[in-house]
Amino acid sequence: MLSKFRWIIEHFEEVLGASLLCCMACLAFANVITRYVFQYPLAFTEELEVNSLVWLTMFGTAAAFRRRSHLRMLFFLDKFSLPVQKIFNLSISALSIGLFAALGYLGYMQLLDERLLEITSESLNLPQWIYTTCIPIGCGLVVIRIIEATIKENRRAG
């Protein structure tokens, strides 16, 4: 039981991403059925799908950094000695953390602006900041996964 719980925690973003993708597929299917069978499209599903795609992107980015399968220039990196590779990997991790911390901060500032201005979504008339929460939360998850992967990689490298 503990191993299943540990697996879910380690693959948190994959579990959420797969669940979200399943919900998005069901919404899209429902929209297709209602549009072509009943001639009544469910316009709100597009709003939910587009905003869910941002969540899905953040989950995928976090999973890629956890696996260390994000975009890197391995062709050039492999040309250097192991100590230089370690320095480059630490630099890549630091720059990635800086990028996602800045993106998360800007997303948080956008969220505050949307709350202050009381901006609502077009179809469902929901507060837009609800959708924007994915940026700071997703960036926080990505930063955590970058740190975890960097620590794991440095332990393995010795």
C-alpha positions in Angstrom: 0.0 0.0 0.0 2.8 2.4 0.9 4.6 1.7 -2.4 1.4 2.6 -4.4 1.1 5.8 -2.5 4.8 6.6 -3.1 4.3 5.9 -6.8 1.4 8.3 -7.0 3.4 11.0 -5.2 6.3 10.5 -7.5 4.1 10.5 -10.6 1.7 13.1 -9.3 1.7 15.3 -12.5 1.3 12.2 -14.7 -1.7 11.0 -12.8 -3.4 14.4 -12.8 -2.4 14.9 -16.5 -3.9 11.6 -17.6 -7.1 12.3 -15.6 -7.4 15.8 -17.0 -6.8 14.5 -20.6 -9.5 11.9 -20.1 -11.9 14.6 -18.9 -11.0 16.8 -21.9 -11.6 13.9 -24.3 -15.0 13.3 -22.7 -15.9 17.0 -23.0 -14.8 17.1 -26.6 -16.8 14.0 -27.4 -19.9 15.4 -25.7 -19.5 18.6 -27.7 -19.2 16.7 -31.0 -22.3 14.6 -30.1 -24.5 17.6 -29.2 -23.3 19.6 -32.2 -23.9 17.0 -34.9 -26.7 15.0 -33.4 -28.8 17.7 -31.7 -27.4 20.7 -33.6 -26.7 22.4 -30.3 -23.0 23.0 -29.6 -21.8 23.2 -26.0 -19.7 26.3 -26.4 -18.6 26.3 -22.7 -16.6 23.1 -23.3 -14.1 24.9 -25.5 -13.4 27.3 -22.7 -12.8 24.4 -20.3 -10.7 22.5 -22.8 -8.4 25.5 -23.7 -7.8 26.3 -20.0 -7.3 22.7 -19.1 -4.6 22.5 -21.8 -2.6 25.0 -19.9 -2.7 22.8 -16.8 -1.8 19.8 -19.0 1.2 21.7 -20.4 2.4 22.5 -16.8 2.0 18.9 -15.7 3.9 17.7 -18.8 6.7 20.1 -18.2 7.0 19.0 -14.6 7.1 15.4 -15.6 9.7 16.1 -18.3 12.0 17.8 -15.7 11.5 15.0 -13.2 12.7 12.5 -15.8 15.4 14.8 -17.0 14.0 14.4 -20.5 13.5 18.1 -21.1 15.2 19.9 -24.0 18.9 20.0 -23.5 21.8 20.1 -25.9 23.1 16.7 -25.1 25.1 16.5 -28.3 27.3 19.3 -27.1 27.1 18.4 -23.4 28.5 14.9 -24.0 31.6 16.3 -25.6 32.8 17.7 -22.3 34.4 15.9 -19.3 32.2 14.7 -16.4 33.1 17.6 -14.1 32.3 20.2 -16.8 29.1 18.3 -17.6 28.1 18.5 -13.9 28.7 22.3 -13.9 26.6 22.7 -17.1 23.8 20.5 -15.6 23.8 22.6 -12.5 23.8 25.8 -14.6 20.9 24.4 -16.7 19.0 23.6 -13.5 19.6 27.1 -12.0 18.6 28.8 -15.2 15.4 26.7 -15.5 14.5 27.4 -11.9 15.0 31.1 -12.6 12.8 31.0 -15.7 10.0 29.1 -14.0 10.2 31.2 -10.8 9.9 34.4 -13.0 7.1 32.9 -15.0 5.3 31.9 -11.8 5.7 35.3 -10.3 4.4 37.0 -13.4 1.5 34.6 -13.4 0.8 35.4 -9.8 0.8 39.1 -10.7 -1.6 38.5 -13.5 -3.8 36.6 -11.2 -3.9 39.5 -8.8 -4.7 41.9 -11.6 -7.6 39.7 -12.8 -9.0 39.6 -9.2 -8.7 43.3 -8.8 -10.3 44.1 -12.2 -12.9 41.4 -11.7 -12.4 39.9 -15.1 -14.7 37.0 -16.0 -14.5 34.3 -18.6 -16.5 34.6 -21.8 -18.7 31.5 -21.8 -19.1 30.5 -18.2 -18.7 34.0 -16.7 -16.4 32.6 -14.0 -13.6 34.7 -12.5 -10.7 34.5 -14.9 -8.2 34.2 -12.0 -9.5 30.7 -11.4 -8.0 29.7 -14.7 -4.8 31.7 -14.2 -4.0 29.8 -11.0 -2.5 27.1 -13.1 0.5 29.3 -14.0 1.9 29.9 -10.5 0.9 26.5 -9.2 2.3 24.7 -12.2 5.5 26.7 -12.1 5.9 25.8 -8.4 5.5 22.1 -9.3 8.0 22.5 -12.1 10.5 24.1 -9.8 10.1 21.4 -7.2 10.7 18.7 -9.9 13.8 20.5 -11.2 15.2 20.6 -7.7 14.3 16.9 -7.1 15.9 15.8 -10.4 19.0 17.9 -9.8 19.5 16.4 -6.3 19.0 12.9 -7.6 21.3 13.4 -10.5 24.1 14.8 -8.3 23.8 11.9 -5.9 24.1 9.5 -8.8 27.1 11.3 -10.3 28.8 11.2 -6.9 
